[in-house]
Amino acid sequence: MKKCISLFIAAVLLLLCSCSGKETEQKFKTADMLNITNTDKTFIGCRERYFAVISAMKAKVDILEREHNNSIKLENESNFFLEKDYILTAFEPFSLEHFDITADFTADMTDEAAKSAYKLKSSGADIIYDSDGETHFSLRFVSEEASEEYLAEYDADADSFRYSFITEDSQGSHTEEYLEFSKTADGAYVIQSADSRCYIKFDGDDKIVSFVCGELRSEKFTAEESVFPVPDETVNIYWVLSKGKSSFSNIHSYEDGILTHEDCSSGPWKSIKIDAKNYESAFYS
């Protein structure tokens, strides 16, 4: 009898939970939505949040541009690539050659462990690893001729990071690549490298509200323009293109449901607008 009562109570509780109106299931997320799975206040956690932001933006562009191109192909199967609105260039924001090496910059990494982990990467150079396990991470490959340093700094209060790849030889020290990831006071994500900038905002449901992402033609963003650890009050959506449109080779922007693709890779500027609502189903396929 007691067993039957227990089973009855368990069934009632389960029914009440399912009818309580509380959301117990995770919301379904499409590829173009922010999907943060690591909330640790560490460099690695922040690094993964950076990739989540980039992934959402890239998915928004890639899917819309793919579907836009497919619609052109339906109209002109044989010579679609000659159509003026056909998009030939790929969207590859912040493609850094050496950033992957920071994937092991954890609190557990030691100099001894680094000598083993980076043996092949060092190409015979001496390996020197230094870190406080929280805010500063430095990996150096040192030989008689030159040295390479992979440096990462993390600010827990701002939840932002700066990564740099620095080489040094007889000619001096050179910052070969860098990457900064931070947030403005109103919650927009800002990303900057030597040749690219991005400003992106999400709403409370992790959907993209707007973004602008631009890649410079030949100029560089310098250390004096740093947004680490916290951007100043002048950093907003217009900050991305503050050097002027003519300095850029391509610009992607999204606002009010319209993706705008602009590039001058093959001559004069080409501008293409894509209405996202025309391809909503593509994000669920």
DRENDO-1510 file (C-alpha; in Angstrom, 1 decimal, always signed):
<recs>
REC; n; res; u; v; w
REC; 1; MET; +0.0; +0.0; +0.0 .
REC; 2; LYS; +2.8; +2.4; +1.0 .
REC; 3; LYS; +4.5; +1.7; -2.3 .
REC; 4; CYS; +1.4; +2.5; -4.3 .
REC; 5; ILE; +0.9; +5.8; -2.4 .
REC; 6; SER; +4.6; +6.7; -3.1 .
REC; 7; LEU; +4.2; +6.1; -6.8 .
REC; 8; PHE; +0.9; +8.1; -6.9 .
REC; 9; ILE; +2.6; +11.1; -5.2 .
REC; 10; ALA; +5.6; +10.9; -7.6 .
REC; 11; ALA; +3.2; +10.9; -10.6 .
REC; 12; VAL; +1.3; +13.9; -9.2 .
REC; 13; LEU; +4.5; +15.8; -8.6 .
REC; 14; LEU; +5.7; +15.1; -12.1 .
REC; 15; LEU; +2.3; +16.3; -13.6 .
REC; 16; LEU; +2.4; +19.5; -11.5 .
REC; 17; CYS; +5.9; +20.3; -12.6 .
REC; 18; SER; +5.0; +19.8; -16.3 .
REC; 19; CYS; +2.0; +22.0; -15.9 .
REC; 20; SER; +3.5; +24.7; -13.7 .
REC; 21; GLY; +4.3; +27.0; -16.6 .
REC; 22; LYS; +8.0; +27.2; -15.7 .
REC; 23; GLU; +10.4; +26.8; -18.5 .
REC; 24; THR; +12.4; +23.7; -17.8 .
REC; 25; GLU; +13.6; +23.0; -21.3 .
REC; 26; GLN; +16.4; +24.8; -23.0 .
REC; 27; LYS; +15.4; +27.1; -25.9 .
REC; 28; PHE; +16.2; +25.8; -29.3 .
REC; 29; LYS; +19.0; +27.8; -30.8 .
REC; 30; THR; +19.8; +28.2; -34.5 .
REC; 31; ALA; +23.4; +28.5; -35.7 .
REC; 32; ASP; +23.1; +32.4; -35.9 .
REC; 33; MET; +22.3; +32.7; -32.2 .
REC; 34; LEU; +24.7; +33.3; -29.4 .
REC; 35; ASN; +25.3; +29.9; -27.7 .
REC; 36; ILE; +27.7; +30.4; -24.7 .
REC; 37; THR; +28.4; +27.1; -23.0 .
REC; 38; ASN; +31.4; +28.1; -20.9 .
REC; 39; THR; +30.8; +30.8; -18.3 .
REC; 40; ASP; +34.1; +30.3; -16.4 .
REC; 41; LYS; +35.8; +33.6; -15.6 .
REC; 42; THR; +39.1; +32.4; -17.1 .
REC; 43; PHE; +41.0; +33.1; -20.2 .
REC; 44; ILE; +39.9; +29.8; -21.8 .
REC; 45; GLY; +36.3; +30.6; -20.8 .
REC; 46; CYS; +36.5; +34.0; -22.4 .
REC; 47; ARG; +38.2; +32.6; -25.4 .
REC; 48; GLU; +35.3; +30.2; -25.9 .
REC; 49; ARG; +32.9; +33.1; -25.6 .
REC; 50; TYR; +34.8; +34.9; -28.3 .
REC; 51; PHE; +34.3; +31.9; -30.6 .
REC; 52; ALA; +30.6; +31.8; -29.8 .
REC; 53; VAL; +30.2; +35.4; -30.9 .
REC; 54; ILE; +32.2; +34.8; -34.1 .
REC; 55; SER; +30.3; +31.6; -34.8 .
REC; 56; ALA; +26.9; +33.3; -34.6 .
REC; 57; MET; +27.9; +36.2; -36.8 .
REC; 58; LYS; +29.6; +33.9; -39.4 .
REC; 59; ALA; +26.5; +31.7; -39.5 .
REC; 60; LYS; +24.2; +34.7; -40.1 .
REC; 61; VAL; +26.4; +35.8; -43.0 .
REC; 62; ASP; +27.2; +32.4; -44.5 .
REC; 63; ILE; +23.6; +31.1; -44.5 .
REC; 64; LEU; +22.1; +34.2; -45.9 .
REC; 65; GLU; +24.7; +34.6; -48.6 .
REC; 66; ARG; +24.4; +30.9; -49.5 .
REC; 67; GLU; +20.7; +31.1; -49.9 .
REC; 68; HIS; +21.0; +34.4; -51.8 .
REC; 69; ASN; +23.4; +32.7; -54.2 .
REC; 70; ASN; +21.2; +29.7; -54.6 .
REC; 71; SER; +18.3; +31.9; -55.6 .
REC; 72; ILE; +20.5; +33.3; -58.4 .
REC; 73; LYS; +21.5; +29.9; -59.5 .
REC; 74; LEU; +17.8; +28.9; -59.9 .
REC; 75; GLU; +17.4; +31.8; -62.4 .
REC; 76; ASN; +20.7; +31.2; -64.3 .
REC; 77; GLU; +22.0; +27.6; -63.9 .
REC; 78; SER; +24.8; +27.9; -66.4 .
REC; 79; ASN; +26.3; +31.4; -65.9 .
REC; 80; PHE; +25.2; +32.3; -62.3 .
REC; 81; PHE; +28.7; +33.3; -61.3 .
REC; 82; LEU; +28.6; +36.1; -63.9 .
REC; 83; GLU; +25.6; +37.7; -62.3 .
REC; 84; LYS; +26.5; +41.0; -60.7 .
REC; 85; ASP; +24.8; +40.1; -57.4 .
REC; 86; TYR; +26.4; +36.7; -57.1 .
REC; 87; ILE; +28.7; +36.7; -54.1 .
REC; 88; LEU; +32.1; +35.1; -54.8 .
REC; 89; THR; +34.1; +36.1; -51.7 .
REC; 90; ALA; +33.9; +34.1; -48.5 .
REC; 91; PHE; +33.4; +35.6; -45.1 .
REC; 92; GLU; +36.3; +34.6; -42.9 .
REC; 93; PRO; +36.5; +37.2; -40.0 .
REC; 94; PHE; +39.6; +37.2; -37.7 .
REC; 95; SER; +41.4; +34.3; -39.3 .
REC; 96; LEU; +44.6; +34.3; -37.3 .
REC; 97; GLU; +47.4; +31.9; -38.1 .
REC; 98; HIS; +48.7; +31.3; -34.6 .
REC; 99; PHE; +45.9; +31.9; -32.2 .
REC; 100; ASP; +45.1; +28.2; -31.8 .
REC; 101; ILE; +48.2; +27.8; -29.8 .
REC; 102; THR; +46.5; +29.5; -26.8 .
REC; 103; ALA; +44.0; +26.7; -26.5 .
REC; 104; ASP; +46.1; +25.1; -23.7 .
REC; 105; PHE; +46.7; +28.4; -21.7 .
REC; 106; THR; +45.0; +27.0; -18.6 .
REC; 107; ALA; +45.7; +27.3; -14.9 .
REC; 108; ASP; +47.1; +23.8; -15.0 .
REC; 109; MET; +49.7; +24.4; -17.7 .
REC; 110; THR; +53.3; +24.5; -16.3 .
REC; 111; ASP; +56.7; +25.1; -17.8 .
REC; 112; GLU; +57.5; +21.4; -17.6 .
REC; 113; ALA; +54.1; +20.5; -19.3 .
REC; 114; ALA; +54.7; +23.2; -21.9 .
REC; 115; LYS; +58.1; +21.7; -22.9 .
REC; 116; SER; +56.3; +18.5; -23.8 .
REC; 117; ALA; +53.1; +19.9; -25.3 .
REC; 118; TYR; +54.9; +22.4; -27.6 .
REC; 119; LYS; +57.9; +20.3; -28.5 .
REC; 120; LEU; +57.0; +19.9; -32.2 .
REC; 121; LYS; +55.7; +23.4; -32.6 .
REC; 122; SER; +59.0; +24.9; -31.3 .
REC; 123; SER; +61.1; +23.3; -34.1 .
REC; 124; GLY; +64.0; +22.7; -31.7 .
REC; 125; ALA; +64.0; +26.1; -30.0 .
REC; 126; ASP; +64.1; +26.4; -26.2 .
REC; 127; ILE; +60.6; +26.5; -24.7 .
REC; 128; ILE; +59.9; +28.9; -21.9 .
REC; 129; TYR; +56.4; +29.1; -20.4 .
REC; 130; ASP; +55.4; +31.7; -17.7 .
REC; 131; SER; +52.0; +32.2; -16.2 .
REC; 132; ASP; +50.2; +33.3; -13.0 .
REC; 133; GLY; +47.4; +30.9; -14.0 .
REC; 134; GLU; +44.8; +33.7; -14.2 .
REC; 135; THR; +45.7; +36.9; -15.9 .
REC; 136; HIS; +49.0; +36.4; -17.7 .
REC; 137; PHE; +50.2; +33.6; -20.0 .
REC; 138; SER; +53.4; +33.7; -22.0 .
REC; 139; LEU; +54.9; +31.0; -24.2 .
REC; 140; ARG; +58.3; +31.7; -25.8 .
REC; 141; PHE; +60.3; +29.8; -28.4 .
REC; 142; VAL; +63.9; +31.0; -28.1 .
REC; 143; SER; +66.9; +30.2; -30.4 .
REC; 144; GLU; +70.1; +32.0; -31.1 .
REC; 145; GLU; +68.7; +33.8; -34.2 .
REC; 146; ALA; +65.3; +34.8; -33.0 .
REC; 147; SER; +62.4; +34.3; -30.6 .
REC; 148; GLU; +58.7; +34.0; -30.8 .
REC; 149; GLU; +56.3; +34.9; -28.0 .
REC; 150; TYR; +52.6; +34.0; -27.7 .
REC; 151; LEU; +51.1; +36.3; -25.1 .
REC; 152; ALA; +47.6; +36.3; -23.6 .
REC; 153; GLU; +46.2; +38.7; -21.0 .
REC; 154; TYR; +42.8; +38.2; -19.3 .
REC; 155; ASP; +40.8; +40.7; -17.3 .
REC; 156; ALA; +38.2; +38.9; -15.1 .
REC; 157; ASP; +36.3; +42.1; -14.1 .
REC; 158; ALA; +35.8; +43.1; -17.8 .
REC; 159; ASP; +35.7; +39.5; -19.0 .
REC; 160; SER; +38.0; +40.5; -21.9 .
REC; 161; PHE; +41.3; +39.2; -23.3 .
REC; 162; ARG; +44.2; +40.4; -25.5 .
REC; 163; TYR; +46.3; +37.9; -27.5 .
REC; 164; SER; +49.6; +38.8; -29.2 .
REC; 165; PHE; +52.1; +37.0; -31.3 .
REC; 166; ILE; +55.4; +38.8; -31.2 .
REC; 167; THR; +58.7; +37.9; -32.9 .
REC; 168; GLU; +62.1; +39.3; -32.1 .
REC; 169; ASP; +65.3; +39.1; -34.2 .
REC; 170; SER; +68.3; +41.3; -35.0 .
REC; 171; GLN; +66.0; +43.9; -36.5 .
REC; 172; GLY; +64.0; +44.3; -33.3 .
REC; 173; SER; +60.6; +43.3; -31.9 .
REC; 174; HIS; +57.5; +42.9; -34.2 .
REC; 175; THR; +53.9; +42.3; -33.3 .
REC; 176; GLU; +52.9; +39.9; -36.1 .
REC; 177; GLU; +49.3; +39.5; -35.0 .
REC; 178; TYR; +47.0; +40.4; -32.1 .
REC; 179; LEU; +43.4; +39.9; -31.1 .
REC; 180; GLU; +41.2; +41.8; -28.5 .
REC; 181; PHE; +37.8; +40.7; -27.3 .
REC; 182; SER; +35.8; +42.9; -24.9 .
REC; 183; LYS; +32.4; +44.5; -24.2 .
REC; 184; THR; +31.0; +48.0; -24.1 .
REC; 185; ALA; +29.1; +49.4; -21.1 .
REC; 186; ASP; +25.8; +48.6; -22.9 .
REC; 187; GLY; +26.7; +45.0; -23.5 .
REC; 188; ALA; +27.9; +45.1; -27.2 .
REC; 189; TYR; +30.8; +42.8; -28.0 .
REC; 190; VAL; +33.8; +44.5; -29.7 .
REC; 191; ILE; +36.6; +42.6; -31.5 .
REC; 192; GLN; +39.7; +44.0; -33.0 .
REC; 193; SER; +42.8; +42.6; -34.7 .
REC; 194; ALA; +45.5; +44.3; -36.7 .
REC; 195; ASP; +43.4; +44.4; -39.8 .
REC; 196; SER; +39.8; +43.9; -38.7 .
REC; 197; ARG; +37.1; +45.3; -36.4 .
REC; 198; CYS; +33.7; +44.1; -35.3 .
REC; 199; TYR; +30.9; +45.5; -33.2 .
REC; 200; ILE; +27.9; +43.2; -32.5 .
REC; 201; LYS; +24.9; +43.3; -30.3 .
REC; 202; PHE; +22.5; +40.5; -29.2 .
REC; 203; ASP; +19.1; +40.7; -27.6 .
REC; 204; GLY; +17.9; +39.0; -24.4 .
REC; 205; ASP; +17.0; +35.9; -26.5 .
REC; 206; ASP; +20.6; +35.6; -27.9 .
REC; 207; LYS; +19.5; +36.8; -31.3 .
REC; 208; ILE; +21.7; +39.2; -33.3 .
REC; 209; VAL; +20.3; +42.7; -33.2 .
REC; 210; SER; +23.0; +44.3; -35.4 .
REC; 211; PHE; +26.6; +44.1; -36.3 .
REC; 212; VAL; +29.3; +45.7; -38.5 .
REC; 213; CYS; +32.5; +43.9; -39.4 .
REC; 214; GLY; +35.2; +45.4; -41.6 .
REC; 215; GLU; +38.6; +44.3; -42.9 .
REC; 216; LEU; +41.2; +46.9; -43.8 .
REC; 217; ARG; +42.8; +47.0; -47.2 .
REC; 218; SER; +46.4; +47.7; -46.2 .
REC; 219; GLU; +46.4; +49.9; -43.1 .
REC; 220; LYS; +46.7; +48.5; -39.5 .
REC; 221; PHE; +45.0; +49.1; -36.2 .
REC; 222; THR; +47.7; +49.9; -33.7 .
REC; 223; ALA; +48.3; +49.2; -30.0 .
REC; 224; GLU; +47.3; +52.8; -29.3 .
REC; 225; GLU; +43.8; +52.0; -30.5 .
REC; 226; SER; +43.4; +49.1; -28.0 .
REC; 227; VAL; +40.0; +48.2; -26.6 .
REC; 228; PHE; +41.5; +46.0; -23.8 .
REC; 229; PRO; +40.5; +45.6; -21.1 .
REC; 230; VAL; +37.5; +48.0; -21.5 .
REC; 231; PRO; +36.6; +50.1; -24.6 .
REC; 232; ASP; +36.2; +53.8; -23.9 .
REC; 233; GLU; +32.9; +55.6; -24.4 .
REC; 234; THR; +33.7; +56.5; -28.0 .
REC; 235; VAL; +33.6; +52.8; -29.1 .
REC; 236; ASN; +30.2; +52.2; -30.8 .
REC; 237; ILE; +28.9; +50.8; -34.1 .
REC; 238; TYR; +30.5; +53.7; -36.0 .
REC; 239; TRP; +33.9; +52.9; -34.4 .
REC; 240; VAL; +34.4; +50.0; -36.8 .
REC; 241; LEU; +34.6; +52.2; -39.9 .
REC; 242; SER; +36.2; +55.2; -38.2 .
REC; 243; LYS; +39.2; +55.1; -40.7 .
REC; 244; GLY; +36.8; +55.7; -43.5 .
REC; 245; LYS; +35.2; +53.2; -45.9 .
REC; 246; SER; +37.9; +53.7; -48.5 .
REC; 247; SER; +40.4; +52.1; -46.1 .
REC; 248; PHE; +38.5; +48.8; -46.2 .
REC; 249; SER; +38.4; +45.9; -48.6 .
REC; 250; ASN; +35.2; +44.4; -47.4 .
REC; 251; ILE; +32.4; +45.3; -44.9 .
REC; 252; HIS; +29.5; +43.1; -43.7 .
REC; 253; SER; +26.7; +44.7; -41.7 .
REC; 254; TYR; +23.3; +43.6; -40.3 .
REC; 255; GLU; +20.5; +45.9; -39.1 .
REC; 256; ASP; +16.7; +45.7; -39.1 .
REC; 257; GLY; +16.8; +42.3; -40.6 .
REC; 258; ILE; +18.9; +43.3; -43.6 .
REC; 259; LEU; +22.4; +41.9; -44.3 .
REC; 260; THR; +24.6; +44.2; -46.4 .
REC; 261; HIS; +27.6; +42.7; -48.2 .
REC; 262; GLU; +30.1; +45.3; -49.5 .
REC; 263; ASP; +33.5; +44.5; -51.1 .
REC; 264; CYS; +35.9; +45.9; -53.6 .
REC; 265; SER; +38.0; +42.8; -54.1 .
REC; 266; SER; +37.4; +42.8; -57.8 .
REC; 267; GLY; +37.4; +46.5; -58.6 .
REC; 268; PRO; +34.7; +49.1; -57.7 .
REC; 269; TRP; +32.7; +48.7; -54.6 .
REC; 270; LYS; +29.9; +46.1; -54.9 .
REC; 271; SER; +27.0; +46.4; -52.5 .
REC; 272; ILE; +24.4; +43.6; -52.1 .
REC; 273; LYS; +21.4; +43.7; -49.6 .
REC; 274; ILE; +19.8; +40.5; -48.4 .
REC; 275; ASP; +16.5; +40.4; -46.6 .
REC; 276; ALA; +16.8; +37.8; -43.8 .
REC; 277; LYS; +13.1; +37.1; -43.6 .
REC; 278; ASN; +13.2; +35.7; -47.1 .
REC; 279; TYR; +15.4; +32.8; -45.9 .
REC; 280; GLU; +14.2; +32.2; -42.3 .
REC; 281; SER; +13.6; +28.5; -42.9 .
REC; 282; ALA; +17.3; +28.0; -43.9 .
REC; 283; PHE; +18.4; +28.5; -40.3 .
REC; 284; TYR; +16.3; +25.5; -39.2 .
REC; 285; SER; +17.4; +23.1; -42.0 .
</recs>
